[in-house]
Amino acid sequence: MSGKELPPYLQCVPYAREVTGIEIYGDALTWWEQAAGRYERGREPRVGAVMAFVPNDKMRLGHVAAVSRVIDSRTVLLDHANWSPINGTRGQIERGVKAVDVSRANDWSEVRVWYDPLQALGTTRWPVQGFIYPDAKAKARPQQRLAQAAPAPVHPQPTRSQPSRSFLAAFEATPPPRQASALLATPQRATRQQVSYASAPPLSPPPRTTSTNARKSSGDAAARAVALYD
């Protein structure tokens, strides 16, 4: 190595992430495994999907490209970066370039891709892992957590400067209580039943007489009795 830093250029990974919205980071060769359990994967090309290439001796870090159009069961158009050197410069963006499925089973396991210096499809048969779909994320298993229910918040009621209408209505038919002094000064009125008993005059004991009067009464009675038989 000369010790000089290579000029920066656009890699395929950040470009594919930008145009598809698939939030996977790291080298292209790791995308297929990283997508497991996070995004749906398959062998059918769809617009917006990422075509994930298998790394090999010619492409050790792998490659990812975005499907921009599906022409037929064997042909798609790709948008990708850092594939063909254009005007001798790496890191170029290519849009709408052709990729053709050359697998025997038509399962998109091998493709040939447009190569700009040839102005035609490249001669290499590139192995493909499959497609990663951004519009169908795999549902992660919910974590079971034992959580205590939070207590309901307590909202204190504002104090009233005056009683409410319902409060006053409950006491409209009730006479106001009398003061203690008034209760002592004014006798309570008797009910109708009590008046009927109270109106009957109490039995008064017979008047007490002296012994002289008693003897006089008894003497008069004896005289009247003798007169009857005379």
matplotlib code that plots the C-alpha trace (Angstrom):
import matplotlib.pyplot as plt

x = [0.0, 1.2, -0.1, -2.4, -6.1, -8.5, -11.0, -14.4, -17.2, -20.8, -21.3, -24.3, -25.5, -26.4, -27.9, -30.2, -31.2, -32.1, -34.2, -36.0, -36.4, -35.1, -33.3, -30.4, -26.8, -23.5, -21.9, -24.1, -23.2, -24.9, -28.2, -29.9, -29.3, -30.1, -33.5, -34.5, -37.3, -37.4, -38.5, -40.2, -37.9, -38.6, -37.7, -40.2, -39.1, -41.3, -40.9, -39.1, -37.5, -33.8, -32.0, -29.3, -26.3, -24.2, -20.6, -17.9, -14.3, -15.1, -17.4, -16.3, -18.6, -21.7, -24.0, -27.5, -29.7, -33.2, -35.9, -37.4, -39.5, -40.6, -40.7, -41.6, -40.8, -37.2, -36.4, -36.3, -34.8, -32.5, -31.4, -28.0, -24.7, -21.0, -21.6, -20.2, -17.3, -18.5, -15.8, -13.3, -14.9, -16.3, -19.3, -21.6, -25.3, -27.1, -30.9, -33.2, -30.5, -31.5, -31.0, -32.0, -32.8, -30.6, -31.4, -32.7, -35.6, -36.6, -36.2, -33.9, -31.0, -28.6, -28.7, -26.8, -26.6, -26.1, -22.4, -21.8, -18.4, -19.9, -23.1, -24.8, -25.4, -22.3, -21.2, -20.9, -23.7, -24.1, -25.6, -28.5, -29.8, -33.2, -35.3, -36.0, -39.4, -39.7, -43.5, -44.1, -42.2, -42.2, -44.0, -41.7, -42.9, -44.3, -42.3, -44.4, -44.0, -45.7, -46.6, -48.7, -51.7, -51.0, -53.4, -56.0, -55.0, -56.8, -58.3, -59.5, -62.8, -62.6, -64.2, -67.4, -68.0, -71.7, -73.7, -74.9, -78.5, -78.9, -77.6, -80.1, -83.0, -82.5, -83.2, -85.9, -88.8, -87.0, -87.8, -84.9, -83.8, -84.8, -82.3, -81.8, -83.3, -86.4, -86.9, -86.8, -89.1, -91.8, -93.5, -93.9, -97.4, -99.1, -100.2, -103.9, -103.8, -102.0, -104.6, -107.4, -105.8, -104.7, -108.3, -109.7, -109.7, -107.7, -109.6, -109.6, -109.5, -112.6, -112.5, -111.1, -113.7, -113.0, -114.2, -117.0, -118.5, -118.3, -120.1, -122.7, -123.3, -123.7, -126.1, -128.3, -128.4, -129.5, -132.3, -133.6, -133.6, -135.6, -138.1, -138.7, -139.8, -141.8]
y = [0.0, 3.5, 4.9, 7.3, 7.1, 6.1, 8.7, 8.2, 6.9, 5.8, 2.2, 0.0, -0.4, 3.3, 3.8, 0.7, 1.7, 5.2, 4.2, 1.2, 2.4, -1.0, -0.2, -2.7, -1.6, -3.4, -5.0, -6.2, -9.8, -9.6, -8.2, -11.5, -12.9, -9.6, -9.4, -12.8, -12.1, -8.4, -8.3, -10.8, -12.6, -14.5, -15.5, -13.3, -9.9, -7.0, -3.3, -1.7, -5.0, -5.5, -8.1, -9.6, -11.0, -13.9, -12.9, -14.6, -14.2, -11.4, -9.6, -10.5, -8.1, -9.0, -6.5, -5.1, -3.5, -2.1, -3.4, -0.4, -2.3, -5.9, -6.5, -10.2, -13.4, -13.3, -9.6, -6.7, -3.2, -2.3, 0.9, 0.5, 2.1, 1.0, -1.7, -0.4, 1.9, 4.8, 7.0, 5.1, 6.2, 3.8, 4.5, 5.6, 5.4, 3.4, 3.6, 1.4, -1.1, -4.6, -7.8, -11.1, -14.4, -17.1, -19.8, -23.2, -23.2, -19.5, -18.9, -15.9, -17.8, -16.6, -13.3, -11.4, -7.6, -4.7, -3.7, -0.1, -0.6, -3.3, -1.4, -4.8, -7.5, -8.8, -12.3, -13.3, -15.3, -13.8, -16.0, -14.3, -15.1, -13.7, -10.6, -8.6, -6.8, -3.5, -3.4, -6.6, -6.5, -9.6, -9.2, -9.5, -11.7, -9.5, -9.8, -11.0, -8.7, -8.8, -5.3, -4.0, -1.9, 1.7, 3.2, 5.5, 9.1, 11.0, 14.3, 16.4, 18.1, 21.9, 23.4, 25.4, 28.8, 28.0, 24.8, 23.1, 23.2, 19.4, 19.9, 22.7, 20.9, 17.9, 20.2, 22.5, 20.6, 20.4, 23.2, 25.0, 23.7, 25.7, 27.2, 25.5, 28.4, 28.4, 24.7, 25.3, 28.4, 27.1, 23.8, 21.3, 20.9, 17.6, 15.5, 14.8, 11.5, 13.1, 15.9, 13.4, 11.9, 15.2, 16.7, 14.1, 15.6, 13.7, 11.8, 13.8, 12.0, 12.5, 15.3, 14.4, 15.0, 15.4, 12.9, 15.2, 15.5, 11.7, 11.1, 13.6, 11.9, 8.5, 9.9, 11.5, 8.2, 6.3, 8.8, 8.5, 4.7, 4.8, 7.1, 4.7, 2.0, 4.1]
z = [0.0, -0.8, 2.6, 0.8, 1.8, -0.9, -2.0, -0.4, -2.6, -2.2, -1.0, -1.9, 1.7, 2.6, -0.8, -0.6, 2.9, 1.7, -1.2, 0.4, 4.0, 5.3, 8.6, 8.4, 9.0, 8.4, 5.3, 2.6, 3.2, 6.7, 5.5, 4.7, 8.2, 9.9, 8.1, 9.7, 12.2, 11.4, 7.7, 5.4, 3.0, -0.1, -3.7, -5.5, -6.8, -5.7, -6.3, -3.3, -2.2, -1.7, -3.7, -1.5, -3.3, -1.9, -1.3, -3.3, -4.4, -6.7, -4.2, -0.7, 1.1, -0.9, -2.6, -2.1, -4.8, -4.8, -7.2, -9.0, -11.5, -12.3, -16.1, -16.1, -14.2, -15.4, -15.6, -13.2, -13.1, -10.3, -8.5, -6.8, -6.1, -6.5, -9.1, -12.4, -12.6, -14.7, -16.4, -14.4, -11.1, -8.4, -6.2, -9.0, -8.7, -11.5, -11.8, -13.8, -14.9, -16.0, -14.0, -15.5, -13.6, -15.2, -12.6, -13.9, -11.5, -12.2, -8.4, -8.7, -7.2, -10.0, -12.0, -14.6, -14.1, -16.4, -16.5, -17.8, -19.3, -21.6, -22.2, -21.8, -19.3, -17.5, -18.2, -14.5, -13.0, -9.5, -6.7, -4.9, -1.4, -2.1, -1.6, 1.6, 1.6, 3.5, 3.5, 5.5, 8.7, 10.8, 14.1, 17.0, 19.9, 22.7, 25.8, 28.7, 31.6, 34.9, 35.7, 38.6, 37.6, 38.3, 40.9, 39.5, 39.8, 42.5, 41.3, 44.3, 43.8, 44.0, 47.0, 46.6, 48.0, 48.2, 48.6, 45.4, 44.3, 44.9, 48.4, 49.1, 47.5, 49.9, 52.8, 51.4, 53.2, 56.5, 58.9, 60.4, 63.8, 66.8, 69.1, 72.4, 74.4, 72.3, 73.0, 76.7, 76.7, 74.3, 75.3, 72.5, 71.1, 71.8, 68.9, 68.3, 70.2, 73.1, 73.2, 73.5, 76.6, 78.0, 77.7, 80.1, 83.6, 86.1, 88.8, 91.9, 95.2, 97.5, 99.9, 103.2, 106.1, 109.7, 112.3, 113.6, 110.1, 109.7, 112.9, 112.0, 108.6, 110.2, 112.8, 110.2, 108.2, 111.3, 112.1, 108.5, 108.8, 112.1, 110.5, 107.6, 110.0, 112.5]

ax = plt.figure().add_subplot(projection="3d")
ax.plot(x, y, z, "-o")
ax.set_aspect("equal")
plt.show()
